[in-house]
Amino acid sequence: MSLLSLFRRKEAAEEAPPYGCPHLILLPTWTNPEDMGKDDRATGYRCYACGEPLTVEEAQEARRRSAIAL
Ligand SMILES: [Zn+2]
C-alpha cells in the first residue's frame, strides 16, 4: 500500500457521510448555570462535529444508533 492511498483513505474518512452527520461526539449544554458540568442535568446537546443542537431525546437516539453501528 502506498502512502498516497493511505492519504486518500484518510481524506475520505473525514468527509461527512452521505446519510448526514452521525453526531458521535455530543457536548452537553445547560440552561441553568448551576448545573454546568453535570451530564445528567444537561438540557440539550451540541454535536462537536457539525455544531447542530440536539435535544436530550435526540442525543439519546444518536447514541443508541452509534452503539448499534459499533
Ligand atoms: Zn453532528
N, CA, C, O and the ligand as a Tripos MOL2 file, in Angstrom:
@<TRIPOS>MOLECULE
protein
  281   279    71     0     0
PROTEIN
NO_CHARGES

@<TRIPOS>ATOM
      1 N           0.8480   -1.2000    0.0000 N.3       1 MET1
      2 CA          0.0000    0.0000    0.0000 C.3       1 MET1
      3 C           0.8870    1.2550    0.0000 C.2       1 MET1
      4 O           1.8150    1.3590    0.8020 O.2       1 MET1
      5 N           0.6070    2.1800   -0.8770 N.am      2 SER2
      6 CA          1.4210    3.3820   -0.9780 C.3       2 SER2
      7 C           0.9580    4.4390    0.0250 C.2       2 SER2
      8 O          -0.1590    4.3900    0.5410 O.2       2 SER2
      9 N           1.8320    5.3740    0.2770 N.am      3 LEU3
     10 CA          1.4830    6.4750    1.1700 C.3       3 LEU3
     11 C           0.3150    7.2770    0.6110 C.2       3 LEU3
     12 O          -0.5330    7.7690    1.3550 O.2       3 LEU3
     13 N           0.2860    7.3990   -0.7140 N.am      4 LEU4
     14 CA         -0.7640    8.1800   -1.3550 C.3       4 LEU4
     15 C          -2.1450    7.5710   -1.0900 C.2       4 LEU4
     16 O          -3.1060    8.2940   -0.8280 O.2       4 LEU4
     17 N          -2.2350    6.2630   -1.1590 N.am      5 SER5
     18 CA         -3.5330    5.6320   -0.9400 C.3       5 SER5
     19 C          -3.9470    5.7610    0.5260 C.2       5 SER5
     20 O          -5.1350    5.8790    0.8270 O.2       5 SER5
     21 N          -2.9780    5.7380    1.4300 N.am      6 LEU6
     22 CA         -3.2860    5.9650    2.8450 C.3       6 LEU6
     23 C          -3.8480    7.3640    3.0460 C.2       6 LEU6
     24 O          -4.8180    7.5580    3.7790 O.2       6 LEU6
     25 N          -3.2240    8.3390    2.3830 N.am      7 PHE7
     26 CA         -3.6510    9.7220    2.4870 C.3       7 PHE7
     27 C          -5.0710    9.8850    1.9550 C.2       7 PHE7
     28 O          -5.8980   10.5690    2.5590 O.2       7 PHE7
     29 N          -5.3420    9.2500    0.8210 N.am      8 ARG8
     30 CA         -6.6810    9.3520    0.2100 C.3       8 ARG8
     31 C          -7.7280    8.7510    1.1410 C.2       8 ARG8
     32 O          -8.8280    9.2820    1.2910 O.2       8 ARG8
     33 N          -7.3620    7.6290    1.7650 N.am      9 ARG9
     34 CA         -8.3170    6.9690    2.6470 C.3       9 ARG9
     35 C          -8.6520    7.8940    3.8240 C.2       9 ARG9
     36 O          -9.8080    7.9850    4.2380 O.2       9 ARG9
     37 N          -7.6390    8.5740    4.3540 N.am     10 LYS10
     38 CA         -7.8470    9.4840    5.4780 C.3      10 LYS10
     39 C          -8.7800   10.6290    5.0620 C.2      10 LYS10
     40 O          -9.6780   11.0180    5.8090 O.2      10 LYS10
     41 N          -8.5520   11.1490    3.8790 N.am     11 GLU11
     42 CA         -9.4000   12.2290    3.3630 C.3      11 GLU11
     43 C         -10.8610   11.8000    3.2960 C.2      11 GLU11
     44 O         -11.7560   12.5440    3.6980 O.2      11 GLU11
     45 N         -11.0940   10.6000    2.7890 N.am     12 ALA12
     46 CA        -12.4560   10.1000    2.6340 C.3      12 ALA12
     47 C         -13.1250    9.9420    3.9910 C.2      12 ALA12
     48 O         -14.3170   10.2120    4.1360 O.2      12 ALA12
     49 N         -12.3550    9.5050    4.9880 N.am     13 ALA13
     50 CA        -12.9150    9.2770    6.3170 C.3      13 ALA13
     51 C         -13.3380   10.5890    6.9640 C.2      13 ALA13
     52 O         -14.2400   10.5980    7.8010 O.2      13 ALA13
     53 N         -12.7080   11.6850    6.5940 N.am     14 GLU14
     54 CA        -13.0270   12.9620    7.2160 C.3      14 GLU14
     55 C         -14.2240   13.6520    6.5580 C.2      14 GLU14
     56 O         -14.7650   14.6130    7.1050 O.2      14 GLU14
     57 N         -14.6300   13.1710    5.4050 N.am     15 GLU15
     58 CA        -15.8040   13.7480    4.7530 C.3      15 GLU15
     59 C         -17.0670   13.3180    5.4830 C.2      15 GLU15
     60 O         -17.1260   12.2290    6.0540 O.2      15 GLU15
     61 N         -18.0670   14.1730    5.4610 N.am     16 ALA16
     62 CA        -19.3250   13.8170    6.1020 C.3      16 ALA16
     63 C         -19.9460   12.6360    5.3630 C.2      16 ALA16
     64 O         -19.9500   12.6040    4.1320 O.2      16 ALA16
     65 N         -20.4670   11.6720    6.1070 N.am     17 PRO17
     66 CA        -21.1140   10.5360    5.4470 C.3      17 PRO17
     67 C         -22.3450   10.9980    4.6780 C.2      17 PRO17
     68 O         -22.9660   11.9920    5.0550 O.2      17 PRO17
     69 N         -22.7130   10.2930    3.6030 N.am     18 PRO18
     70 CA        -23.8230   10.7300    2.7410 C.3      18 PRO18
     71 C         -25.1630   10.7790    3.4500 C.2      18 PRO18
     72 O         -26.0550   11.5140    3.0270 O.2      18 PRO18
     73 N         -25.3260   10.0140    4.5180 N.am     19 TYR19
     74 CA        -26.6000    9.9990    5.2310 C.3      19 TYR19
     75 C         -26.6600   11.0750    6.3030 C.2      19 TYR19
     76 O         -27.6160   11.1280    7.0770 O.2      19 TYR19
     77 N         -25.6340   11.9430    6.3560 N.am     20 GLY20
     78 CA        -25.6390   13.0110    7.3470 C.3      20 GLY20
     79 C         -24.7120   12.6990    8.5000 C.2      20 GLY20
     80 O         -24.1870   11.5930    8.6230 O.2      20 GLY20
     81 N         -24.5220   13.7050    9.3450 N.am     21 CYS21
     82 CA        -23.6200   13.5540   10.4850 C.3      21 CYS21
     83 C         -24.2070   12.5630   11.4880 C.2      21 CYS21
     84 O         -25.3780   12.6810   11.8490 O.2      21 CYS21
     85 N         -23.4130   11.5840   11.9460 N.am     22 PRO22
     86 CA        -23.9220   10.6150   12.9310 C.3      22 PRO22
     87 C         -23.9400   11.1540   14.3580 C.2      22 PRO22
     88 O         -24.3790   10.4620   15.2780 O.2      22 PRO22
     89 N         -23.4610   12.3920   14.5490 N.am     23 HIS23
     90 CA        -23.4350   13.0300   15.8700 C.3      23 HIS23
     91 C         -22.7950   12.1150   16.9200 C.2      23 HIS23
     92 O         -23.4010   11.8110   17.9480 O.2      23 HIS23
     93 N         -21.5780   11.6870   16.6490 N.am     24 LEU24
     94 CA        -20.9150   10.7440   17.5540 C.3      24 LEU24
     95 C         -20.3900   11.4220   18.8070 C.2      24 LEU24
     96 O         -20.3870   10.8250   19.8840 O.2      24 LEU24
     97 N         -19.9400   12.6790   18.6730 N.am     25 ILE25
     98 CA        -19.3850   13.3820   19.8310 C.3      25 ILE25
     99 C         -20.3440   14.4980   20.2170 C.2      25 ILE25
    100 O         -20.4620   15.4970   19.5070 O.2      25 ILE25
    101 N         -21.0230   14.3290   21.3340 N.am     26 LEU26
    102 CA        -22.0440   15.2780   21.7620 C.3      26 LEU26
    103 C         -21.5760   16.0150   23.0110 C.2      26 LEU26
    104 O         -21.1770   15.4120   24.0070 O.2      26 LEU26
    105 N         -21.6400   17.3370   22.9200 N.am     27 LEU27
    106 CA        -21.2620   18.1620   24.0630 C.3      27 LEU27
    107 C         -22.5270   18.5970   24.7800 C.2      27 LEU27
    108 O         -23.4050   19.1970   24.1600 O.2      27 LEU27
    109 N         -22.6430   18.3120   26.0720 N.am     28 PRO28
    110 CA        -23.8410   18.7250   26.8070 C.3      28 PRO28
    111 C         -23.9140   20.2390   26.9520 C.2      28 PRO28
    112 O         -22.8900   20.9120   27.0710 O.2      28 PRO28
    113 N         -25.1360   20.7680   26.9400 N.am     29 THR29
    114 CA        -25.3550   22.1990   27.1770 C.3      29 THR29
    115 C         -26.3590   22.3410   28.3210 C.2      29 THR29
    116 O         -27.2100   21.4750   28.5280 O.2      29 THR29
    117 N         -26.2460   23.4370   29.0530 N.am     30 TRP30
    118 CA        -27.1120   23.6450   30.2040 C.3      30 TRP30
    119 C         -27.7740   25.0130   30.1120 C.2      30 TRP30
    120 O         -27.1370   25.9810   29.6970 O.2      30 TRP30
    121 N         -29.0310   25.1030   30.4900 N.am     31 THR31
    122 CA        -29.6870   26.4130   30.5760 C.3      31 THR31
    123 C         -29.4880   26.9900   31.9670 C.2      31 THR31
    124 O         -29.4700   28.2090   32.1370 O.2      31 THR31
    125 N         -29.3380   26.1280   32.9610 N.am     32 ASN32
    126 CA        -29.1120   26.5770   34.3340 C.3      32 ASN32
    127 C         -27.6160   26.5160   34.6500 C.2      32 ASN32
    128 O         -27.0340   25.4330   34.6960 O.2      32 ASN32
    129 N         -26.9950   27.6810   34.8680 N.am     33 PRO33
    130 CA        -25.5360   27.7110   35.1010 C.3      33 PRO33
    131 C         -25.1120   26.8550   36.2950 C.2      33 PRO33
    132 O         -23.9840   26.3640   36.3260 O.2      33 PRO33
    133 N         -25.9920   26.6710   37.2700 N.am     34 GLU34
    134 CA        -25.6500   25.8730   38.4500 C.3      34 GLU34
    135 C         -25.4600   24.3940   38.1200 C.2      34 GLU34
    136 O         -24.7870   23.6600   38.8430 O.2      34 GLU34
    137 N         -26.0730   23.9730   37.0020 N.am     35 ASP35
    138 CA        -25.9840   22.5660   36.6120 C.3      35 ASP35
    139 C         -24.8010   22.2750   35.7050 C.2      35 ASP35
    140 O         -24.5440   21.1200   35.3650 O.2      35 ASP35
    141 N         -24.0800   23.3200   35.3120 N.am     36 MET36
    142 CA        -22.9740   23.1280   34.3630 C.3      36 MET36
    143 C         -21.9760   22.1100   34.8850 C.2      36 MET36
    144 O         -21.5760   22.1530   36.0480 O.2      36 MET36
    145 N         -21.5820   21.2020   34.0210 N.am     37 GLY37
    146 CA        -20.6230   20.1650   34.3850 C.3      37 GLY37
    147 C         -21.2900   18.8620   34.7930 C.2      37 GLY37
    148 O         -20.6360   17.8230   34.8910 O.2      37 GLY37
    149 N         -22.6110   18.9230   35.0340 N.am     38 LYS38
    150 CA        -23.3310   17.7040   35.4290 C.3      38 LYS38
    151 C         -24.0500   17.1340   34.2080 C.2      38 LYS38
    152 O         -25.0680   17.6690   33.7700 O.2      38 LYS38
    153 N         -23.5170   16.0550   33.6720 N.am     39 ASP39
    154 CA        -24.0580   15.4840   32.4400 C.3      39 ASP39
    155 C         -25.5230   15.0890   32.5660 C.2      39 ASP39
    156 O         -26.2920   15.2330   31.6150 O.2      39 ASP39
    157 N         -25.9140   14.5880   33.7450 N.am     40 ASP40
    158 CA        -27.2950   14.1290   33.8890 C.3      40 ASP40
    159 C         -28.2790   15.2880   34.0210 C.2      40 ASP40
    160 O         -29.4920   15.0850   33.9730 O.2      40 ASP40
    161 N         -27.7510   16.5160   34.1890 N.am     41 ARG41
    162 CA        -28.6150   17.7050   34.2740 C.3      41 ARG41
    163 C         -28.6250   18.4830   32.9570 C.2      41 ARG41
    164 O         -29.2400   19.5460   32.8670 O.2      41 ARG41
    165 N         -27.9540   17.9630   31.9520 N.am     42 ALA42
    166 CA        -27.8730   18.6680   30.6770 C.3      42 ALA42
    167 C         -29.2740   18.8700   30.1080 C.2      42 ALA42
    168 O         -30.1060   17.9650   30.1610 O.2      42 ALA42
    169 N         -29.5330   20.0600   29.5640 N.am     43 THR43
    170 CA        -30.8470   20.3520   28.9930 C.3      43 THR43
    171 C         -30.8380   20.1880   27.4800 C.2      43 THR43
    172 O         -31.8780   20.2710   26.8280 O.2      43 THR43
    173 N         -29.6490   19.9520   26.9320 N.am     44 GLY44
    174 CA        -29.5380   19.7340   25.4970 C.3      44 GLY44
    175 C         -28.1140   19.3520   25.1540 C.2      44 GLY44
    176 O         -27.2470   19.2930   26.0260 O.2      44 GLY44
    177 N         -27.8780   19.0930   23.8840 N.am     45 TYR45
    178 CA        -26.5480   18.7140   23.4370 C.3      45 TYR45
    179 C         -26.2200   19.4400   22.1550 C.2      45 TYR45
    180 O         -27.1080   19.8930   21.4330 O.2      45 TYR45
    181 N         -24.9210   19.5460   21.8790 N.am     46 ARG46
    182 CA        -24.4750   20.1170   20.6220 C.3      46 ARG46
    183 C         -23.4510   19.1670   20.0430 C.2      46 ARG46
    184 O         -22.5410   18.7080   20.7330 O.2      46 ARG46
    185 N         -23.6180   18.8770   18.7460 N.am     47 CYS47
    186 CA        -22.6810   17.9650   18.1020 C.3      47 CYS47
    187 C         -21.3390   18.6770   17.8940 C.2      47 CYS47
    188 O         -21.2740   19.7920   17.3770 O.2      47 CYS47
    189 N         -20.2850   17.9960   18.3140 N.am     48 TYR48
    190 CA        -18.9440   18.5700   18.1950 C.3      48 TYR48
    191 C         -18.5280   18.6650   16.7310 C.2      48 TYR48
    192 O         -17.8060   19.5830   16.3440 O.2      48 TYR48
    193 N         -18.9850   17.7190   15.9240 N.am     49 ALA49
    194 CA        -18.5440   17.6410   14.5290 C.3      49 ALA49
    195 C         -19.2500   18.6640   13.6430 C.2      49 ALA49
    196 O         -18.5930   19.3640   12.8720 O.2      49 ALA49
    197 N         -20.5810   18.7640   13.7370 N.am     50 CYS50
    198 CA        -21.3340   19.6160   12.8100 C.3      50 CYS50
    199 C         -21.9410   20.8270   13.5050 C.2      50 CYS50
    200 O         -22.4190   21.7430   12.8360 O.2      50 CYS50
    201 N         -21.9300   20.8500   14.8450 N.am     51 GLY51
    202 CA        -22.4360   22.0020   15.5770 C.3      51 GLY51
    203 C         -23.9400   22.0500   15.7010 C.2      51 GLY51
    204 O         -24.4940   23.0290   16.2010 O.2      51 GLY51
    205 N         -24.6040   21.0050   15.2510 N.am     52 GLU52
    206 CA        -26.0660   21.0020   15.2960 C.3      52 GLU52
    207 C         -26.5610   20.8020   16.7300 C.2      52 GLU52
    208 O         -26.0840   19.9040   17.4240 O.2      52 GLU52
    209 N         -27.5090   21.6260   17.1790 N.am     53 PRO53
    210 CA        -28.0590   21.4210   18.5270 C.3      53 PRO53
    211 C         -29.0230   20.2430   18.5440 C.2      53 PRO53
    212 O         -29.8120   20.0590   17.6180 O.2      53 PRO53
    213 N         -28.9500   19.4490   19.6070 N.am     54 LEU54
    214 CA        -29.8310   18.2900   19.7330 C.3      54 LEU54
    215 C         -30.5400   18.3470   21.0750 C.2      54 LEU54
    216 O         -29.9840   18.8300   22.0610 O.2      54 LEU54
    217 N         -31.7710   17.8500   21.1070 N.am     55 THR55
    218 CA        -32.4620   17.7080   22.3820 C.3      55 THR55
    219 C         -31.8890   16.4860   23.0930 C.2      55 THR55
    220 O         -31.1480   15.7010   22.5010 O.2      55 THR55
    221 N         -32.2390   16.3330   24.3700 N.am     56 VAL56
    222 CA        -31.7720   15.1780   25.1350 C.3      56 VAL56
    223 C         -32.2370   13.8870   24.4610 C.2      56 VAL56
    224 O         -31.4870   12.9140   24.3820 O.2      56 VAL56
    225 N         -33.4880   13.8880   23.9750 N.am     57 GLU57
    226 CA        -34.0350   12.7040   23.3180 C.3      57 GLU57
    227 C         -33.2650   12.3810   22.0410 C.2      57 GLU57
    228 O         -32.9460   11.2230   21.7710 O.2      57 GLU57
    229 N         -32.9680   13.4300   21.2520 N.am     58 GLU58
    230 CA        -32.2220   13.2210   20.0080 C.3      58 GLU58
    231 C         -30.8140   12.7160   20.2930 C.2      58 GLU58
    232 O         -30.2780   11.8930   19.5510 O.2      58 GLU58
    233 N         -30.2200   13.2140   21.3740 N.am     59 ALA59
    234 CA        -28.8770   12.7740   21.7470 C.3      59 ALA59
    235 C         -28.8850   11.2990   22.1380 C.2      59 ALA59
    236 O         -27.9840   10.5420   21.7760 O.2      59 ALA59
    237 N         -29.9200   10.9050   22.8840 N.am     60 GLN60
    238 CA        -30.0310    9.5040   23.2800 C.3      60 GLN60
    239 C         -30.2060    8.6130   22.0630 C.2      60 GLN60
    240 O         -29.6350    7.5260   21.9830 O.2      60 GLN60
    241 N         -31.0140    9.0930   21.1070 N.am     61 GLU61
    242 CA        -31.2400    8.3370   19.8820 C.3      61 GLU61
    243 C         -29.9470    8.2040   19.0890 C.2      61 GLU61
    244 O         -29.6440    7.1320   18.5650 O.2      61 GLU61
    245 N         -29.1790    9.2990   18.9990 N.am     62 ALA62
    246 CA        -27.9120    9.2690   18.2670 C.3      62 ALA62
    247 C         -26.9320    8.3110   18.9270 C.2      62 ALA62
    248 O         -26.1930    7.6040   18.2410 O.2      62 ALA62
    249 N         -26.9220    8.2850   20.2570 N.am     63 ARG63
    250 CA        -26.0420    7.3670   20.9840 C.3      63 ARG63
    251 C         -26.4500    5.9290   20.7690 C.2      63 ARG63
    252 O         -25.6010    5.0480   20.6350 O.2      63 ARG63
    253 N         -27.7610    5.6880   20.7330 N.am     64 ARG64
    254 CA        -28.2570    4.3300   20.5110 C.3      64 ARG64
    255 C         -27.8250    3.8570   19.1260 C.2      64 ARG64
    256 O         -27.3600    2.7300   18.9520 O.2      64 ARG64
    257 N         -27.9930    4.7570   18.1330 N.am     65 ARG65
    258 CA        -27.6340    4.4000   16.7630 C.3      65 ARG65
    259 C         -26.1340    4.1380   16.6440 C.2      65 ARG65
    260 O         -25.7190    3.1900   15.9760 O.2      65 ARG65
    261 N         -25.3050    4.9910   17.3010 N.am     66 SER66
    262 CA        -23.8590    4.8130   17.1940 C.3      66 SER66
    263 C         -23.4350    3.5310   17.9100 C.2      66 SER66
    264 O         -22.4630    2.8910   17.5100 O.2      66 SER66
    265 N         -24.1560    3.1520   18.9640 N.am     67 ALA67
    266 CA        -23.8310    1.9170   19.6590 C.3      67 ALA67
    267 C         -24.1070    0.7150   18.7680 C.2      67 ALA67
    268 O         -23.3580   -0.2620   18.7850 O.2      67 ALA67
    269 N         -25.1880    0.7890   17.9880 N.am     68 ILE68
    270 CA        -25.5060   -0.2840   17.0440 C.3      68 ILE68
    271 C         -24.4610   -0.3410   15.9310 C.2      68 ILE68
    272 O         -24.0440   -1.4190   15.5070 O.2      68 ILE68
    273 N         -24.0410    0.8540   15.4600 N.am     69 ALA69
    274 CA        -23.0700    0.9280   14.3860 C.3      69 ALA69
    275 C         -21.7300    0.3340   14.8210 C.2      69 ALA69
    276 O         -21.0270   -0.2690   14.0100 O.2      69 ALA69
    277 N         -21.3810    0.4980   16.0730 N.am     70 LEU70
    278 CA        -20.1210   -0.0580   16.5750 C.3      70 LEU70
    279 C         -20.3310   -1.5380   16.8160 C.2      70 LEU70
    280 O         -19.4080   -2.2320   17.2420 O.2      70 LEU70
    281 ZN        -23.3290   16.0900   14.0600 Zn       71 ZN71
@<TRIPOS>BOND
     1     1     2 1
     2     2     3 1
     3     3     4 2
     4     3     5 am
     5     5     6 1
     6     6     7 1
     7     7     8 2
     8     7     9 am
     9     9    10 1
    10    10    11 1
    11    11    12 2
    12    11    13 am
    13    13    14 1
    14    14    15 1
    15    15    16 2
    16    15    17 am
    17    17    18 1
    18    18    19 1
    19    19    20 2
    20    19    21 am
    21    21    22 1
    22    22    23 1
    23    23    24 2
    24    23    25 am
    25    25    26 1
    26    26    27 1
    27    27    28 2
    28    27    29 am
    29    29    30 1
    30    30    31 1
    31    31    32 2
    32    31    33 am
    33    33    34 1
    34    34    35 1
    35    35    36 2
    36    35    37 am
    37    37    38 1
    38    38    39 1
    39    39    40 2
    40    39    41 am
    41    41    42 1
    42    42    43 1
    43    43    44 2
    44    43    45 am
    45    45    46 1
    46    46    47 1
    47    47    48 2
    48    47    49 am
    49    49    50 1
    50    50    51 1
    51    51    52 2
    52    51    53 am
    53    53    54 1
    54    54    55 1
    55    55    56 2
    56    55    57 am
    57    57    58 1
    58    58    59 1
    59    59    60 2
    60    59    61 am
    61    61    62 1
    62    62    63 1
    63    63    64 2
    64    63    65 am
    65    65    66 1
    66    66    67 1
    67    67    68 2
    68    67    69 am
    69    69    70 1
    70    70    71 1
    71    71    72 2
    72    71    73 am
    73    73    74 1
    74    74    75 1
    75    75    76 2
    76    75    77 am
    77    77    78 1
    78    78    79 1
    79    79    80 2
    80    79    81 am
    81    81    82 1
    82    82    83 1
    83    83    84 2
    84    83    85 am
    85    85    86 1
    86    86    87 1
    87    87    88 2
    88    87    89 am
    89    89    90 1
    90    90    91 1
    91    91    92 2
    92    91    93 am
    93    93    94 1
    94    94    95 1
    95    95    96 2
    96    95    97 am
    97    97    98 1
    98    98    99 1
    99    99   100 2
   100    99   101 am
   101   101   102 1
   102   102   103 1
   103   103   104 2
   104   103   105 am
   105   105   106 1
   106   106   107 1
   107   107   108 2
   108   107   109 am
   109   109   110 1
   110   110   111 1
   111   111   112 2
   112   111   113 am
   113   113   114 1
   114   114   115 1
   115   115   116 2
   116   115   117 am
   117   117   118 1
   118   118   119 1
   119   119   120 2
   120   119   121 am
   121   121   122 1
   122   122   123 1
   123   123   124 2
   124   123   125 am
   125   125   126 1
   126   126   127 1
   127   127   128 2
   128   127   129 am
   129   129   130 1
   130   130   131 1
   131   131   132 2
   132   131   133 am
   133   133   134 1
   134   134   135 1
   135   135   136 2
   136   135   137 am
   137   137   138 1
   138   138   139 1
   139   139   140 2
   140   139   141 am
   141   141   142 1
   142   142   143 1
   143   143   144 2
   144   143   145 am
   145   145   146 1
   146   146   147 1
   147   147   148 2
   148   147   149 am
   149   149   150 1
   150   150   151 1
   151   151   152 2
   152   151   153 am
   153   153   154 1
   154   154   155 1
   155   155   156 2
   156   155   157 am
   157   157   158 1
   158   158   159 1
   159   159   160 2
   160   159   161 am
   161   161   162 1
   162   162   163 1
   163   163   164 2
   164   163   165 am
   165   165   166 1
   166   166   167 1
   167   167   168 2
   168   167   169 am
   169   169   170 1
   170   170   171 1
   171   171   172 2
   172   171   173 am
   173   173   174 1
   174   174   175 1
   175   175   176 2
   176   175   177 am
   177   177   178 1
   178   178   179 1
   179   179   180 2
   180   179   181 am
   181   181   182 1
   182   182   183 1
   183   183   184 2
   184   183   185 am
   185   185   186 1
   186   186   187 1
   187   187   188 2
   188   187   189 am
   189   189   190 1
   190   190   191 1
   191   191   192 2
   192   191   193 am
   193   193   194 1
   194   194   195 1
   195   195   196 2
   196   195   197 am
   197   197   198 1
   198   198   199 1
   199   199   200 2
   200   199   201 am
   201   201   202 1
   202   202   203 1
   203   203   204 2
   204   203   205 am
   205   205   206 1
   206   206   207 1
   207   207   208 2
   208   207   209 am
   209   209   210 1
   210   210   211 1
   211   211   212 2
   212   211   213 am
   213   213   214 1
   214   214   215 1
   215   215   216 2
   216   215   217 am
   217   217   218 1
   218   218   219 1
   219   219   220 2
   220   219   221 am
   221   221   222 1
   222   222   223 1
   223   223   224 2
   224   223   225 am
   225   225   226 1
   226   226   227 1
   227   227   228 2
   228   227   229 am
   229   229   230 1
   230   230   231 1
   231   231   232 2
   232   231   233 am
   233   233   234 1
   234   234   235 1
   235   235   236 2
   236   235   237 am
   237   237   238 1
   238   238   239 1
   239   239   240 2
   240   239   241 am
   241   241   242 1
   242   242   243 1
   243   243   244 2
   244   243   245 am
   245   245   246 1
   246   246   247 1
   247   247   248 2
   248   247   249 am
   249   249   250 1
   250   250   251 1
   251   251   252 2
   252   251   253 am
   253   253   254 1
   254   254   255 1
   255   255   256 2
   256   255   257 am
   257   257   258 1
   258   258   259 1
   259   259   260 2
   260   259   261 am
   261   261   262 1
   262   262   263 1
   263   263   264 2
   264   263   265 am
   265   265   266 1
   266   266   267 1
   267   267   268 2
   268   267   269 am
   269   269   270 1
   270   270   271 1
   271   271   272 2
   272   271   273 am
   273   273   274 1
   274   274   275 1
   275   275   276 2
   276   275   277 am
   277   277   278 1
   278   278   279 1
   279   279   280 2
@<TRIPOS>SUBSTRUCTURE
     1 MET1         2 RESIDUE 1 A MET
     2 SER2         6 RESIDUE 1 A SER
     3 LEU3        10 RESIDUE 1 A LEU
     4 LEU4        14 RESIDUE 1 A LEU
     5 SER5        18 RESIDUE 1 A SER
     6 LEU6        22 RESIDUE 1 A LEU
     7 PHE7        26 RESIDUE 1 A PHE
     8 ARG8        30 RESIDUE 1 A ARG
     9 ARG9        34 RESIDUE 1 A ARG
    10 LYS10       38 RESIDUE 1 A LYS
    11 GLU11       42 RESIDUE 1 A GLU
    12 ALA12       46 RESIDUE 1 A ALA
    13 ALA13       50 RESIDUE 1 A ALA
    14 GLU14       54 RESIDUE 1 A GLU
    15 GLU15       58 RESIDUE 1 A GLU
    16 ALA16       62 RESIDUE 1 A ALA
    17 PRO17       66 RESIDUE 1 A PRO
    18 PRO18       70 RESIDUE 1 A PRO
    19 TYR19       74 RESIDUE 1 A TYR
    20 GLY20       78 RESIDUE 1 A GLY
    21 CYS21       82 RESIDUE 1 A CYS
    22 PRO22       86 RESIDUE 1 A PRO
    23 HIS23       90 RESIDUE 1 A HIS
    24 LEU24       94 RESIDUE 1 A LEU
    25 ILE25       98 RESIDUE 1 A ILE
    26 LEU26      102 RESIDUE 1 A LEU
    27 LEU27      106 RESIDUE 1 A LEU
    28 PRO28      110 RESIDUE 1 A PRO
    29 THR29      114 RESIDUE 1 A THR
    30 TRP30      118 RESIDUE 1 A TRP
    31 THR31      122 RESIDUE 1 A THR
    32 ASN32      126 RESIDUE 1 A ASN
    33 PRO33      130 RESIDUE 1 A PRO
    34 GLU34      134 RESIDUE 1 A GLU
    35 ASP35      138 RESIDUE 1 A ASP
    36 MET36      142 RESIDUE 1 A MET
    37 GLY37      146 RESIDUE 1 A GLY
    38 LYS38      150 RESIDUE 1 A LYS
    39 ASP39      154 RESIDUE 1 A ASP
    40 ASP40      158 RESIDUE 1 A ASP
    41 ARG41      162 RESIDUE 1 A ARG
    42 ALA42      166 RESIDUE 1 A ALA
    43 THR43      170 RESIDUE 1 A THR
    44 GLY44      174 RESIDUE 1 A GLY
    45 TYR45      178 RESIDUE 1 A TYR
    46 ARG46      182 RESIDUE 1 A ARG
    47 CYS47      186 RESIDUE 1 A CYS
    48 TYR48      190 RESIDUE 1 A TYR
    49 ALA49      194 RESIDUE 1 A ALA
    50 CYS50      198 RESIDUE 1 A CYS
    51 GLY51      202 RESIDUE 1 A GLY
    52 GLU52      206 RESIDUE 1 A GLU
    53 PRO53      210 RESIDUE 1 A PRO
    54 LEU54      214 RESIDUE 1 A LEU
    55 THR55      218 RESIDUE 1 A THR
    56 VAL56      222 RESIDUE 1 A VAL
    57 GLU57      226 RESIDUE 1 A GLU
    58 GLU58      230 RESIDUE 1 A GLU
    59 ALA59      234 RESIDUE 1 A ALA
    60 GLN60      238 RESIDUE 1 A GLN
    61 GLU61      242 RESIDUE 1 A GLU
    62 ALA62      246 RESIDUE 1 A ALA
    63 ARG63      250 RESIDUE 1 A ARG
    64 ARG64      254 RESIDUE 1 A ARG
    65 ARG65      258 RESIDUE 1 A ARG
    66 SER66      262 RESIDUE 1 A SER
    67 ALA67      266 RESIDUE 1 A ALA
    68 ILE68      270 RESIDUE 1 A ILE
    69 ALA69      274 RESIDUE 1 A ALA
    70 LEU70      278 RESIDUE 1 A LEU
    71 ZN71       281 GROUP 0 **** ****
